Amino acid sequence: MSFSPLFLVIIIVALIALCIFVSNVKIVPQAHSFVIERLGAYHESWGTGLHWKIPFIDRISRKVSLKEQVVDFPPQPVITKDNVTMQIDTVVYFQITDPKLYTYGVENPISAIENLTATTLRNIIGELELDHTLTSRDVINTKIRVILDEATDAWGIKVNRVELKNILPPREIQESMEKQMKAERERRARILEAEGQRESEILVAEGHKQSAILQADAIKERKIREAQGEAEAIRSVQQAYADALKMLNEASPSDRVIALKSLEAFQKAADGKATKIIIPSEIQSLAGLATSVKEVFSTDDVHLRKQ
């Protein structure tokens, strides 16, 4: 089977056309944009999706990322208001908002941002003294961001954030600052040690206080119990006396028995411990008292014999 030369030419042309067509089909990924030039002039900016450019007429001038980007610039020498030279490096977070302006606004956008950042930093630091510079990072960051954001609008760039990464003063100042920081750490350590000792002493004193309170409570409880025991003993003795009197009353004692009981009570009262003895009016003489005792015993003996 043979093909004519014309047929082969048609096939070759078709294959070439197909390759050209496929090669000019472009897919723009997410968060990207393609800047298209037609016959050397800006034509349009492609967004995310499928696109086709005219062969030999359209050209992709630049592929632009719309993501937030971070650029870390090297340290820049700056001079403070009090003539102290220090090194400061910055980090800039920016995002391209207009691919056309980014492509045609400035020749080298990153280099332009770096130079603008260095110039702005020198101007701001030149108005501050060293101490204020070291303690005003947030203020400096905000000022630089505002100035950069306004200046880069013409380049299709939005500056989201600026951070001073490191501030390096001269060596002698660093050594002085290190000494001050060391002294401050030692001072804080002494304060913490003193506070710890004070807390320890407070805890020991509190322990002694609680111990004394518990000891006083124990003594108080013991005395209360002793007093309750004595009161109970007194009540028992009084109850015994009351019971004895009751039994004695129920027995209807004779005068002789009562006289005998009086004599026993008198003997207890006169046991030698008392310094003063009051003799009851009923007991007039020892002879009468002895006679009464004798009669009582005689009567008791008679009764016993009769029994």
C-alpha positions in Angstrom: 0.0 0.0 0.0 1.5 3.3 -1.0 0.6 6.9 -0.2 0.9 9.8 -2.5 3.3 12.7 -1.7 0.3 15.1 -1.2 -1.3 12.8 1.4 1.9 12.6 3.3 2.3 16.3 3.3 -1.3 16.8 4.6 -0.6 14.3 7.4 2.6 16.1 8.4 0.9 19.5 8.3 -2.0 18.1 10.5 0.4 16.7 13.0 2.4 20.0 13.2 -0.9 21.9 13.6 -2.0 19.6 16.4 1.3 20.0 18.2 1.1 23.8 17.9 -2.5 23.8 19.2 -1.7 21.6 22.1 1.4 23.5 23.0 -0.6 26.7 23.2 -3.2 25.3 25.5 -2.2 26.5 29.0 -3.6 25.8 32.5 -3.1 28.4 35.2 -2.8 26.8 38.6 -4.5 28.1 41.8 -3.1 31.3 43.3 -1.2 32.2 40.1 -1.6 34.5 37.2 -0.1 34.7 33.7 0.6 38.0 32.1 0.0 37.8 28.3 1.5 40.1 25.6 0.1 40.2 22.1 2.5 41.5 19.5 4.7 42.8 22.2 2.1 44.8 24.1 0.2 43.9 27.3 -3.0 42.1 26.4 -4.5 40.5 29.5 -3.8 38.6 32.8 -5.0 35.0 32.9 -6.5 33.8 36.1 -6.9 30.2 37.4 -8.2 27.7 34.7 -7.7 26.6 31.1 -6.5 29.1 28.4 -5.3 29.2 24.8 -3.0 31.7 23.2 -2.7 32.5 19.6 0.5 30.9 18.3 3.3 33.3 17.3 1.1 36.3 18.3 0.5 35.9 22.0 3.3 35.4 24.5 3.4 34.7 28.2 5.4 37.6 29.6 5.5 36.6 33.3 4.1 33.9 35.6 3.1 35.6 38.8 2.5 33.9 42.2 -0.4 35.5 44.1 0.6 33.8 47.4 2.1 35.8 50.3 5.8 35.8 50.0 8.6 36.3 52.6 11.9 38.1 51.9 14.7 38.1 54.5 17.0 41.0 53.8 20.6 41.0 55.1 21.6 43.3 58.0 21.8 47.0 57.2 24.0 49.5 59.0 21.9 52.3 60.6 22.8 55.2 62.9 20.6 56.3 65.8 19.9 59.8 67.0 22.7 59.5 69.6 25.3 58.4 67.0 25.3 54.7 67.7 25.9 52.5 64.7 24.0 49.2 64.7 23.1 46.4 62.3 19.4 45.6 61.7 18.1 43.0 59.4 14.4 42.9 58.4 11.8 40.4 57.1 9.1 41.7 54.8 5.9 39.8 54.1 4.2 41.0 50.8 1.7 39.8 48.3 1.2 40.7 44.6 -2.2 42.1 44.0 -1.9 43.3 40.4 0.2 41.1 38.0 0.3 43.8 35.3 1.7 46.5 37.6 4.1 44.0 39.1 5.4 43.1 35.7 5.7 46.5 34.2 5.9 48.8 37.2 9.5 48.2 38.3 12.4 46.3 36.8 13.3 44.3 39.8 10.6 44.4 42.5 12.4 42.5 45.2 15.5 44.6 44.9 13.4 47.8 44.9 11.6 46.6 48.1 15.0 45.9 49.7 16.4 49.3 48.9 13.2 51.1 50.0 13.2 49.1 53.2 16.8 50.1 54.0 16.2 53.7 53.3 13.0 53.8 55.4 14.7 52.0 58.2 17.6 54.5 58.3 15.2 57.4 58.3 13.1 56.0 61.2 16.1 54.9 63.3 17.8 58.2 62.8 15.0 59.9 64.8 15.3 57.5 67.7 17.9 57.0 70.4 19.5 53.7 71.2 17.3 52.8 74.2 14.1 53.8 72.4 15.2 51.7 69.4 15.7 48.6 71.5 12.3 48.9 73.1 10.2 50.1 70.2 10.2 47.3 67.7 6.5 47.3 67.2 6.4 51.0 66.5 9.3 50.7 64.0 7.6 47.7 62.3 4.4 49.6 61.9 6.0 52.7 60.5 8.0 50.8 58.0 5.0 48.7 56.9 2.9 51.8 56.3 5.6 53.6 54.2 6.4 50.4 52.2 2.8 49.6 51.5 2.1 53.1 50.2 5.2 53.1 48.0 4.6 49.7 46.5 1.0 50.3 45.5 2.4 51.5 42.1 4.1 48.1 41.7 1.0 46.0 42.3 2.4 44.9 45.7 0.8 45.0 49.1 3.1 44.8 52.1 1.3 42.9 54.9 3.9 42.9 57.6 7.5 44.0 58.4 9.5 42.5 61.3 12.9 43.6 62.6 14.6 40.2 62.9 17.7 41.3 64.8 19.1 44.5 66.3 22.8 44.3 66.9 24.4 47.2 68.7 28.2 47.7 68.9 30.2 45.1 70.8 30.9 47.3 73.8 27.2 48.1 74.2 26.3 44.4 73.9 28.8 43.6 76.7 27.3 46.3 78.9 23.8 45.0 78.2 24.9 41.5 79.0 26.3 42.7 82.3 23.1 44.5 83.1 21.1 41.4 82.2 23.3 39.2 84.4 23.0 41.6 87.3 19.2 41.7 86.8 19.0 37.9 86.8 21.1 37.7 90.0 18.9 40.3 91.6 15.8 38.3 90.7 17.4 35.1 92.0 18.1 36.8 95.3 14.6 38.0 95.5 13.2 34.6 94.8 15.5 33.0 97.4 14.4 35.6 100.0 10.8 35.0 99.2 11.3 31.3 99.5 13.0 31.6 102.8 10.2 33.9 104.0 7.6 31.4 102.9 9.5 28.7 104.7 9.6 30.7 107.9 5.9 31.5 107.6 5.1 27.8 107.2 7.3 26.9 110.3 5.6 29.6 112.4 2.2 28.4 111.2 3.1 24.9 112.2 4.1 26.0 115.6 0.9 28.0 116.0 -1.2 25.0 115.0 0.7 22.8 117.4 0.2 25.3 120.3 -3.5 25.5 119.4 -3.9 21.7 119.4 -2.0 21.4 122.6 -4.1 24.1 124.3 -7.3 22.4 123.0 -6.0 19.1 124.4 -5.4 20.7 127.8 -8.7 22.3 127.7 -10.5 19.1 126.9 -8.6 17.2 129.7 -9.6 19.9 132.2 -13.2 19.7 131.0 -13.2 16.0 131.4 -11.6 16.2 134.9 -14.2 18.8 135.9 -17.0 16.6 134.5 -15.6 13.6 136.4 -15.4 15.6 139.7 -18.9 16.9 139.2 -20.1 13.4 138.5 -18.3 12.1 141.7 -19.9 14.9 143.7 -23.3 14.1 142.3 -22.7 10.4 143.2 -21.7 11.2 146.8 -24.6 13.6 147.2 -26.9 11.0 145.8 -25.5 8.4 148.2 -26.1 10.8 151.1 -29.6 11.5 149.9 -30.3 7.7 149.6 -28.9 7.1 153.1 -31.0 9.9 154.6 -34.0 8.5 152.8 -33.4 5.0 154.1 -32.8 6.4 157.6 -36.1 8.4 157.4 -38.0 5.3 156.2 -36.5 3.3 159.1 -38.0 5.8 161.7 -34.8 5.9 163.9 -35.1 6.5 167.6 -33.5 9.4 169.4 -30.7 7.2 170.6 -29.8 6.2 167.0 -29.8 9.8 166.0 -27.6 10.6 169.0 -25.2 7.9 167.9 -25.0 9.3 164.4 -24.4 12.7 165.8 -21.6 11.3 167.9 -20.0 9.7 164.8 -20.3 13.0 162.9 -18.7 14.8 165.9 -15.9 12.3 165.9 -15.1 12.9 162.2 -15.2 16.6 162.7 -12.9 16.3 165.7 -10.3 14.1 164.0 -7.5 16.6 164.7 -7.5 18.4 161.3 -9.9 21.1 162.3 -8.6 24.1 164.3 -11.9 25.1 165.6 -14.9 22.8 166.7 -18.4 24.0 167.2 -20.4 21.7 169.5 -24.1 21.3 168.6 -26.6 22.6 171.1 -28.1 19.1 171.3 -24.9 17.7 172.7 -24.6 19.3 176.1 -22.0 17.2 177.8 -19.8 14.4 177.1 -21.2 12.5 180.1 -24.7 12.7 178.7 -23.5 11.7 175.3 -21.6 8.7 176.7 -24.6 7.6 178.7 -26.8 7.8 175.6 -24.3 5.6 173.7 -24.2 3.1 176.6 -27.9 2.9 176.7 -28.1 2.3 173.0 -25.6 -0.5 173.2 -27.4 -2.0 176.2 -30.7 -1.9 174.5 -29.2 -3.5 171.4 -27.7 -6.3 173.6 -31.1 -7.0 175.3 -32.7 -7.3 171.9 -30.1 -9.6 170.7 -30.5 -11.9 173.7 -34.3 -12.0 173.3 -33.8 -13.1 169.7 
